[in-house]
């Protein structure tokens, strides 16, 4: 195995326990790896504002948000890939045309997460918006549906090589981003910026949008709780998120 100089971890179902906490053990192991000179990063589909509130116990060097739409290194933004205001409004309009006026969608960007869902949750993370006058760019739009054919109809307004779309395995939603707003694209950006090779990266994930990232890195590790497609794409399988699989792997393979 090539020397690992960068570790990237997804959040939900990976570094997070099921209650969205990061254990003291994981925090300690990440800190030890960073003190050893290993760069540690988060790579999540969550919007920046929706991820930061859970990350007060660790201090990642690299922060990939919106599934690859925005990348930070040491708090410096080094990459941004988003739909323009005009493109965003076209996507929203097309979605309501295809799915109907009652379709539930969410849109996120650097400023926040917006949705027309009126569901009341204790940990609600979005700002309500009916999108009638929405006037912001977006990095990711999600649609509450598993109807792939309809999603393709929405994506087709910009052409097949413009939009990347994938379902989530744990919720009945599809996410849509620009083609260059993916975790695998983020790997290339980070490698170019840090002057390292993909072979020097170990990445952890559990869901569909982690597959490209795991394949792009020198060591792609699937969580024990990952979906089968992720396990098939990975080089290794570690313990589950509830068993601190990321930290356990780092301790045994990097620190010992």
N, C-alpha and C positions, 0 to 999 in steps of 0.2 A: 504494500500500500504506500502511495506517495505520502510525503509528510503533509499533514493537515495544518493549514494556516488559518482557515476560516471555517466556522461552523454556522450553519443556517438552520433555524427551526421554525416550523409553522407554529401557530398558537393553538387554536381549537382542536381538540383531539390529539394533540401532540405534546407541546410543553405545558399547556393548561391541564389541570385535573378537570373532571367533568363539571365542577362548580366554578370554573374559570379562575382558579387560584394557581399560584406557582409555589411549590413547596419550599420550605427552608433548605431542604437537601439540594434541590435543583439550584436555588440561589447560590448556595455555598460552592457547588461544583462549577457553576458558570464563572463565578468570581475567581476561583482557583485557575481555571483555564485562561481567563483574561490576564491574570498575573503572570502566567507562564508565557504570555506573548501571543496567545491564540485570539484571533478576532472572532467575536461572537455577534451573530445577527439574528433578527427576527424577519421572517418572510410570511406575511399573512394577507388574506383576502380582505381583512377588515380595513375600514378607513382609518386614517391616522388618529382622528379624534376618538374613534371607537376602540382603538387598541391601547392608546396611552393610559387610559384610566385603569387598566389592569396591569400595567408594567412598572408600578412604583417600587417594586422590590428588586428589579434588575436594571442594569444600565447597558443596553445593547450598543455595540459600536456601529453596526449596520442595521438599518430599519427599512425594510421593503414593505410598502403598504399597498392597499387596493389591488392586490394580486399581481403587483409589478408595475402599477401605474405611477408610483412615486417612490424614489429611493433617496435615503439620507445616509451620509457617513459622518459620524461625529457631529450630528445636528446640522450639517451642511447638505442642502438639497443638491443632488448630483444628476437627477433624472426626473422628468415629468412627461407623461404621455396621457393625453385626455381628449375627449370629444370637445369640439368648440361649442360655444353657446348655440350656434345655428344647428350643428350636428346633433346636439343633445335634444333640442326641441323637435327636430325631425324624428329622432328615435322615440321620444315620448308620444308624439302624435301618431306615428305608425303603430306603436304598441296598442294604443287605445282603439285604433281602427281594426287591428287584427284580433285582439282579445276582448274588445268591448269596453264600454265606458266605465264598467265596474272593476276593471282589472286593477290588481294591487301591485304597485311597483315601488322600487326605492332607487334613489340616485345619490351617489356620494362623490365628494371631491375634497379638496384640502380644508375647506371651511366646515364641512359637516356631513351628516347623513340625513336625507329627506325622504319621506314616504307619505303616501296617501292612506296608509293603514291607520285606522282609528282604534286598533287594539290597545288596550291598557295593560301594560306589564310593569311589574315592580322595578325592573332594570331597563326600562324602555330607553333606547339609545338614539332614536331618530327624532327629527323635528317634523311636525305635520306640515304637509304641503299638498294642495290639490293639483298642482302643476299647471294651473290655468294661466299663471303669469310667471312661471319659472324662468329665470334669466341668468343662469350660471353654467359654466362648463361642467362636465362630469367625467370621472375616471372609470366609473363602473355603474351600470344600470342593471338592476335585478328585477325579474318578473316572477310573480307567484304562480308558477305553472310548471308542469313537466311535459307539456305538449311540444316536443322538439320540432315538429313540422311548422307550427305557428311561430316558434322562435326563429326558425330559418327564414320565414317570410319577413319578419322584422329585420333581421340581420341583412337581408338581401338588398335593402335600400342603399347600402354603401358598397355592395359587391362582396363576393365570397372571400376575397383576400384582405379585407379591411377590418373585419370584426372577428374576435375570438369569443366563443360562447361555450359554456360548460354547465352541467347541473351540479348541485350540491348533493351529497349522498345522504345527509341527515335531515334536510328540509326540502319541501317541494318547490324549489326555486331554481331558476336559471340565471346565471350572471353573464353579462355582455361587456366586453371591453374592446379597446382597439387592439389590433393584432400584435402591436409591440408593447402591450401592457400585460405581460405574462411573467410568471416567475422564472421561466427559462431565459427570457430576454434579459431579465434582471441579472442573471448569472453573468452574461456577457458584459453588461455594463459595469458590474462590480469588478470583474476580472480586469477589464481595460483600465479602470480607475486605480485599482490597487496594484496593478502589474503582477498579478498572480495567474496561475493556470486553473482551469476547472478541476483538474486532477488534485489540486490542493484543497478542495472544498468537500466537506461532509455535510449532507443535508438530510433533514428529517421531515416526514410528512405522513398524512393519513388519507387524503381525499383526492378527488379527480384533478384539481388544479395544482397538486403537488407532483404529479407524474412527470411532467416535463422537467421540473427542477431536479428531481431525483436522477433522471436519466442524464442530465447535463453535467452533473457533478462527478468527481472522482469516486465518491462513496455515497450512494443513495440508500438511506435507511428508512424502512417502513416501520411504523408502530405495529405492535401486535394487534391493536384494535383497528388498524387500517382496513379499508375496503380491499377486496381481492385484487382489483386492477393495480392498486398501488404496490401491493406485496409482490405481484408478478413483475413489476417494473424495477423493483429495488434490488440492490446487491445484498442487503442483509435485512433481517427483521429483529428489532429490539423489543424490550419489554413494553407494555402498554403505557398509555399516558397516566393512568391511575397508579402505575408502579414506577413512575419517574424514569421511563425508558430512555429519554434523551440524556439525562444526567448520569444514569447508570452506564450507558455506552461511553460517554465522555470520560467518566472516571476510570473505567476498565481499559479503554483503548487509547486514551490520550494522556491521562495523568499518571497512571501506574508505570 
